[in-house]
Amino acid sequence: MEAGGLTQLAPAFTGFGALFLAGLAADTLGRRTRLPRVTLLLLLGIAVGPSALGLIPAAALNLYEALSAVALTMVAFLLGGSLTRDRLSERGRAILCVSGMVVVVTVIGLTLGLMLIGVPPELALLLGAIATATDPAATQETLRETAARGRFADTLRGVVAIDDAWGMIVFALAMVGAQALASGGVETGHVTGALREIGGATVLGVVIGLPGAYLTGRLKPGEPTQLEALGLVFLTAGVALWLNLSFLLAGMVAGAVIANRARHHERAFHEIELIERPFLILFFLLAGAAMELGALWQVGALGLGYVVLRIAARLVGGWIGGRLGGLSAQDSRWIGPALLPQAGVAVGMALIAAQSFPAHAETILTLTIGTTVVFELIGPLATAQAVRRASRD
């Protein structure tokens, strides 16, 4: 590359260097306060992003989508790796009951609640389905930061690993239902498209996971090397994006397959744990920078209703699911608040819904983006508090 070409990369490199140092500062502050590092990184990203000071170069912001795909695929592998046979045999009932009830109560509660305040039925159904999405990266990072161990933390990891899969299924069904409510008919394209994304991502995870389970951990007996870990992550993310599938679901399935099929692994994804931190720092900082604070002022009463209803649905769904799943009363009380973070998956759903329902596009996008800012800031705080209370009692 010529000198002129390298010079064009200077803003991006400078921006990333400054962001890494800013992430170090957030880590230091996080260790001295009770604020989760995720919240600090997001706040810092907002402060230096276009909505505030505008200090991040456009060249760095343009790489946000690529970085988010890599970071979230790493998180997906780790979460999928937590779904081992031993853990599922011990906590599978709780994981399935909590994840299922949270999704069901969220979509039903928000749909009915929004309809009661005058939202058209098809729009209420779409927003209810979008509200089922969580942010696995923020939840996983908060669990790591608080060094959470034990039944509650393991259950929460399992719930986060699969509730977005349930959410995708519910969203696909909601798209069909909303179309029927709006026009009185159903297009098969919505159904086949949803089945293709969910089924395709699952098949891709299995196709990558099976040979990965056998081949990795051979060069360095006992666990995959760093190159093997990176190869699996980038291969999964790249093929999923190429086929227009969910890289999050594909990564979770691949991680679960490898963790359960690789008998010679001691710690299947130890190397991913060691290298994901820089990616997550950039991801959260750029996620904060990408947030549009102006959207907060546009959501108004509808946004407030959405926030209140989603919080209530998480609390109720988590408690019901926890009790049905055999969790203690204390853990059932706190599992719902631990699932408040909402980010990229919800925005992705909103973009799809906006394309299919242009009459409601502005409301869907503005509401989702605006409330995502709220839940990304308060969500990690709620997760950290829930882990402390549940683990202590």
Helices and strands as residue ranges (DSSP letters): H 3-8, H 10-32, H 37-48, H 58-61, H 64-81, H 85-116, H 121-130, H 136-145, H 151-183, H 188-215, H 226-242, H 247-261, H 270-290, G 293-295, H 296-324, H 329-335, G 337-339, H 344-356, G 358-360, H 361-392
